[in-house]
Amino acid sequence: MRMLSAKKMHAIHRAENPSSQLSLQTVYQAIKKGDLKAIKVGNRNLIAEENFNRWLMGEKNG
């Protein structure tokens, strides 16, 4: 299972999907609401790549 920071995951998504309207703030809000499962390590939120992709597809994974 590949775990990346929310910031890195967002950057990869934007690089792969330049027309995406997804903002980093939206990712952080989803984590805070519990819609996107993440693990807090220090000051970073680590997200499993599978969870991020499921969240993008509209599935809840909190």
N, CA, C and O atoms as CSV, one atom per row, in Angstrom:
chain,resi,resn,atom,element,x,y,z
A,1,MET,N,N,0.855,-1.175,0.000
A,1,MET,CA,C,0.000,0.000,0.000
A,1,MET,C,C,0.901,1.239,0.000
A,1,MET,O,O,1.743,1.415,0.881
A,2,ARG,N,N,0.706,2.072,-0.990
A,2,ARG,CA,C,1.497,3.296,-1.130
A,2,ARG,C,C,0.809,4.426,-0.376
A,2,ARG,O,O,-0.356,4.735,-0.626
A,3,MET,N,N,1.545,5.042,0.555
A,3,MET,CA,C,1.021,6.158,1.349
A,3,MET,C,C,1.798,7.416,0.974
A,3,MET,O,O,3.029,7.431,0.984
A,4,LEU,N,N,1.056,8.466,0.645
A,4,LEU,CA,C,1.676,9.741,0.308
A,4,LEU,C,C,0.997,10.856,1.088
A,4,LEU,O,O,-0.140,10.713,1.537
A,5,SER,N,N,1.702,11.959,1.242
A,5,SER,CA,C,1.101,13.107,1.906
A,5,SER,C,C,-0.031,13.650,1.039
A,5,SER,O,O,-0.044,13.461,-0.177
A,6,ALA,N,N,-0.970,14.321,1.677
A,6,ALA,CA,C,-2.096,14.899,0.949
A,6,ALA,C,C,-1.590,15.865,-0.123
A,6,ALA,O,O,-2.114,15.893,-1.237
A,7,LYS,N,N,-0.583,16.644,0.214
A,7,LYS,CA,C,-0.030,17.616,-0.725
A,7,LYS,C,C,0.585,16.918,-1.938
A,7,LYS,O,O,0.375,17.346,-3.072
A,8,LYS,N,N,1.341,15.850,-1.703
A,8,LYS,CA,C,1.978,15.103,-2.793
A,8,LYS,C,C,0.921,14.392,-3.641
A,8,LYS,O,O,1.005,14.380,-4.869
A,9,MET,N,N,-0.076,13.800,-2.974
A,9,MET,CA,C,-1.137,13.093,-3.694
A,9,MET,C,C,-1.875,14.064,-4.616
A,9,MET,O,O,-2.177,13.735,-5.764
A,10,HIS,N,N,-2.157,15.246,-4.112
A,10,HIS,CA,C,-2.835,16.272,-4.900
A,10,HIS,C,C,-1.969,16.690,-6.089
A,10,HIS,O,O,-2.473,16.851,-7.200
A,11,ALA,N,N,-0.674,16.863,-5.857
A,11,ALA,CA,C,0.234,17.272,-6.932
A,11,ALA,C,C,0.291,16.215,-8.038
A,11,ALA,O,O,0.291,16.551,-9.222
A,12,ILE,N,N,0.339,14.951,-7.653
A,12,ILE,CA,C,0.349,13.866,-8.644
A,12,ILE,C,C,-0.953,13.870,-9.438
A,12,ILE,O,O,-0.948,13.740,-10.662
A,13,HIS,N,N,-2.069,14.021,-8.724
A,13,HIS,CA,C,-3.366,14.057,-9.402
A,13,HIS,C,C,-3.427,15.194,-10.413
A,13,HIS,O,O,-3.884,15.000,-11.539
A,14,ARG,N,N,-2.972,16.372,-10.020
A,14,ARG,CA,C,-3.009,17.532,-10.922
A,14,ARG,C,C,-2.085,17.333,-12.127
A,14,ARG,O,O,-2.407,17.761,-13.235
A,15,ALA,N,N,-0.933,16.681,-11.909
A,15,ALA,CA,C,-0.005,16.419,-13.018
A,15,ALA,C,C,-0.613,15.432,-14.017
A,15,ALA,O,O,-0.431,15.568,-15.227
A,16,GLU,N,N,-1.333,14.442,-13.496
A,16,GLU,CA,C,-1.948,13.435,-14.365
A,16,GLU,C,C,-3.242,13.926,-14.994
A,16,GLU,O,O,-3.654,13.423,-16.040
A,17,ASN,N,N,-3.891,14.910,-14.363
A,17,ASN,CA,C,-5.184,15.425,-14.817
A,17,ASN,C,C,-5.155,16.958,-14.794
A,17,ASN,O,O,-5.763,17.572,-13.917
A,18,PRO,N,N,-4.460,17.576,-15.741
A,18,PRO,CA,C,-4.290,19.037,-15.717
A,18,PRO,C,C,-5.596,19.832,-15.743
A,18,PRO,O,O,-5.628,20.974,-15.285
A,19,SER,N,N,-6.662,19.251,-16.267
A,19,SER,CA,C,-7.925,19.990,-16.335
A,19,SER,C,C,-8.768,19.825,-15.060
A,19,SER,O,O,-9.870,20.366,-14.972
A,20,SER,N,N,-8.255,19.086,-14.087
A,20,SER,CA,C,-8.994,18.839,-12.845
A,20,SER,C,C,-9.203,20.137,-12.070
A,20,SER,O,O,-8.320,20.994,-12.014
A,21,GLN,N,N,-10.369,20.262,-11.481
A,21,GLN,CA,C,-10.700,21.428,-10.658
A,21,GLN,C,C,-10.469,21.168,-9.171
A,21,GLN,O,O,-10.763,22.030,-8.343
A,22,LEU,N,N,-9.948,19.994,-8.823
A,22,LEU,CA,C,-9.732,19.613,-7.430
A,22,LEU,C,C,-8.662,20.488,-6.785
A,22,LEU,O,O,-7.547,20.602,-7.293
A,23,SER,N,N,-9.017,21.103,-5.660
A,23,SER,CA,C,-8.053,21.937,-4.942
A,23,SER,C,C,-7.505,21.178,-3.736
A,23,SER,O,O,-8.130,20.238,-3.244
A,24,LEU,N,N,-6.353,21.592,-3.275
A,24,LEU,CA,C,-5.755,20.989,-2.085
A,24,LEU,C,C,-6.646,21.245,-0.869
A,24,LEU,O,O,-6.746,20.397,0.018
A,25,GLN,N,N,-7.285,22.397,-0.828
A,25,GLN,CA,C,-8.198,22.718,0.266
A,25,GLN,C,C,-9.357,21.716,0.311
A,25,GLN,O,O,-9.785,21.323,1.396
A,26,THR,N,N,-9.861,21.305,-0.828
A,26,THR,CA,C,-10.941,20.321,-0.894
A,26,THR,C,C,-10.480,18.984,-0.325
A,26,THR,O,O,-11.232,18.311,0.380
A,27,VAL,N,N,-9.244,18.600,-0.632
A,27,VAL,CA,C,-8.692,17.353,-0.085
A,27,VAL,C,C,-8.628,17.440,1.434
A,27,VAL,O,O,-9.050,16.512,2.124
A,28,TYR,N,N,-8.107,18.539,1.961
A,28,TYR,CA,C,-8.012,18.714,3.414
A,28,TYR,C,C,-9.402,18.739,4.071
A,28,TYR,O,O,-9.580,18.188,5.157
A,29,GLN,N,N,-10.372,19.364,3.428
A,29,GLN,CA,C,-11.731,19.391,3.973
A,29,GLN,C,C,-12.328,17.996,4.018
A,29,GLN,O,O,-13.015,17.653,4.980
A,30,ALA,N,N,-12.081,17.183,2.996
A,30,ALA,CA,C,-12.588,15.809,2.969
A,30,ALA,C,C,-11.966,14.989,4.096
A,30,ALA,O,O,-12.639,14.155,4.702
A,31,ILE,N,N,-10.692,15.220,4.377
A,31,ILE,CA,C,-10.030,14.533,5.486
A,31,ILE,C,C,-10.678,14.945,6.801
A,31,ILE,O,O,-10.992,14.100,7.639
A,32,LYS,N,N,-10.875,16.243,6.976
A,32,LYS,CA,C,-11.457,16.763,8.220
A,32,LYS,C,C,-12.876,16.242,8.439
A,32,LYS,O,O,-13.254,15.932,9.569
A,33,LYS,N,N,-13.664,16.143,7.363
A,33,LYS,CA,C,-15.044,15.652,7.472
A,33,LYS,C,C,-15.103,14.143,7.656
A,33,LYS,O,O,-16.139,13.609,8.053
A,34,GLY,N,N,-14.006,13.450,7.373
A,34,GLY,CA,C,-13.989,12.001,7.492
A,34,GLY,C,C,-14.372,11.287,6.200
A,34,GLY,O,O,-14.522,10.065,6.188
A,35,ASP,N,N,-14.529,12.032,5.127
A,35,ASP,CA,C,-14.869,11.428,3.838
A,35,ASP,C,C,-13.656,10.766,3.183
A,35,ASP,O,O,-13.805,9.854,2.370
A,36,LEU,N,N,-12.464,11.226,3.539
A,36,LEU,CA,C,-11.224,10.691,2.994
A,36,LEU,C,C,-10.348,10.277,4.174
A,36,LEU,O,O,-9.916,11.116,4.965
A,37,LYS,N,N,-10.093,8.980,4.279
A,37,LYS,CA,C,-9.324,8.462,5.397
A,37,LYS,C,C,-7.854,8.817,5.244
A,37,LYS,O,O,-7.260,8.602,4.188
A,38,ALA,N,N,-7.267,9.368,6.318
A,38,ALA,CA,C,-5.860,9.743,6.324
A,38,ALA,C,C,-5.290,9.478,7.715
A,38,ALA,O,O,-6.020,9.406,8.703
A,39,ILE,N,N,-3.986,9.338,7.762
A,39,ILE,CA,C,-3.279,9.132,9.028
A,39,ILE,C,C,-2.400,10.354,9.253
A,39,ILE,O,O,-1.633,10.753,8.377
A,40,LYS,N,N,-2.520,10.938,10.433
A,40,LYS,CA,C,-1.718,12.115,10.762
A,40,LYS,C,C,-0.360,11.658,11.284
A,40,LYS,O,O,-0.285,10.916,12.263
A,41,VAL,N,N,0.707,12.099,10.634
A,41,VAL,CA,C,2.072,11.792,11.058
A,41,VAL,C,C,2.813,13.118,11.135
A,41,VAL,O,O,3.132,13.726,10.113
A,42,GLY,N,N,3.080,13.555,12.349
A,42,GLY,CA,C,3.676,14.879,12.526
A,42,GLY,C,C,2.696,15.924,12.035
A,42,GLY,O,O,1.565,15.997,12.517
A,43,ASN,N,N,3.120,16.731,11.083
A,43,ASN,CA,C,2.222,17.754,10.539
A,43,ASN,C,C,1.685,17.361,9.159
A,43,ASN,O,O,1.097,18.184,8.456
A,44,ARG,N,N,1.896,16.079,8.776
A,44,ARG,CA,C,1.437,15.615,7.459
A,44,ARG,C,C,0.244,14.679,7.599
A,44,ARG,O,O,0.114,13.951,8.583
A,45,ASN,N,N,-0.613,14.715,6.602
A,45,ASN,CA,C,-1.711,13.760,6.481
A,45,ASN,C,C,-1.317,12.762,5.406
A,45,ASN,O,O,-1.177,13.129,4.239
A,46,LEU,N,N,-1.137,11.495,5.789
A,46,LEU,CA,C,-0.789,10.468,4.821
A,46,LEU,C,C,-2.049,9.762,4.352
A,46,LEU,O,O,-2.903,9.386,5.155
A,47,ILE,N,N,-2.153,9.589,3.046
A,47,ILE,CA,C,-3.329,8.980,2.429
A,47,ILE,C,C,-2.869,7.781,1.611
A,47,ILE,O,O,-1.892,7.861,0.867
A,48,ALA,N,N,-3.582,6.675,1.756
A,48,ALA,CA,C,-3.313,5.521,0.903
A,48,ALA,C,C,-3.817,5.848,-0.500
A,48,ALA,O,O,-4.897,6.411,-0.674
A,49,GLU,N,N,-3.026,5.491,-1.474
A,49,GLU,CA,C,-3.377,5.793,-2.862
A,49,GLU,C,C,-4.743,5.208,-3.233
A,49,GLU,O,O,-5.521,5.844,-3.944
A,50,GLU,N,N,-5.033,3.991,-2.747
A,50,GLU,CA,C,-6.322,3.359,-3.039
A,50,GLU,C,C,-7.484,4.175,-2.463
A,50,GLU,O,O,-8.522,4.329,-3.107
A,51,ASN,N,N,-7.298,4.699,-1.235
A,51,ASN,CA,C,-8.348,5.510,-0.609
A,51,ASN,C,C,-8.590,6.794,-1.393
A,51,ASN,O,O,-9.736,7.207,-1.573
A,52,PHE,N,N,-7.526,7.417,-1.853
A,52,PHE,CA,C,-7.649,8.656,-2.622
A,52,PHE,C,C,-8.422,8.406,-3.912
A,52,PHE,O,O,-9.321,9.167,-4.270
A,53,ASN,N,N,-8.056,7.325,-4.606
A,53,ASN,CA,C,-8.732,7.008,-5.864
A,53,ASN,C,C,-10.202,6.663,-5.646
A,53,ASN,O,O,-11.058,7.060,-6.437
A,54,ARG,N,N,-10.499,5.918,-4.568
A,54,ARG,CA,C,-11.900,5.611,-4.257
A,54,ARG,C,C,-12.680,6.886,-3.944
A,54,ARG,O,O,-13.822,7.043,-4.376
A,55,TRP,N,N,-12.067,7.782,-3.202
A,55,TRP,CA,C,-12.708,9.064,-2.857
A,55,TRP,C,C,-12.985,9.864,-4.118
A,55,TRP,O,O,-14.052,10.463,-4.248
A,56,LEU,N,N,-12.042,9.881,-5.047
A,56,LEU,CA,C,-12.248,10.594,-6.307
A,56,LEU,C,C,-13.433,10.020,-7.103
A,56,LEU,O,O,-14.147,10.748,-7.793
A,57,MET,N,N,-13.618,8.721,-6.991
A,57,MET,CA,C,-14.716,8.045,-7.705
A,57,MET,C,C,-16.056,8.229,-6.993
A,57,MET,O,O,-17.089,7.777,-7.486
A,58,GLY,N,N,-16.039,8.890,-5.839
A,58,GLY,CA,C,-17.276,9.181,-5.138
A,58,GLY,C,C,-17.641,8.199,-4.048
A,58,GLY,O,O,-18.728,8.287,-3.476
A,59,GLU,N,N,-16.744,7.252,-3.744
A,59,GLU,CA,C,-17.022,6.294,-2.688
A,59,GLU,C,C,-16.542,6.848,-1.349
A,59,GLU,O,O,-15.484,7.473,-1.271
A,60,LYS,N,N,-17.323,6.616,-0.301
A,60,LYS,CA,C,-16.915,7.001,1.046
A,60,LYS,C,C,-15.912,5.978,1.540
A,60,LYS,O,O,-16.094,4.780,1.325
A,61,ASN,N,N,-14.855,6.431,2.201
A,61,ASN,CA,C,-13.882,5.493,2.741
A,61,ASN,C,C,-13.376,5.917,4.104
A,61,ASN,O,O,-12.254,5.585,4.486
A,62,GLY,N,N,-14.205,6.656,4.847
A,62,GLY,CA,C,-13.828,7.106,6.181
A,62,GLY,C,C,-13.944,6.013,7.123
A,62,GLY,O,O,-13.669,6.189,8.309
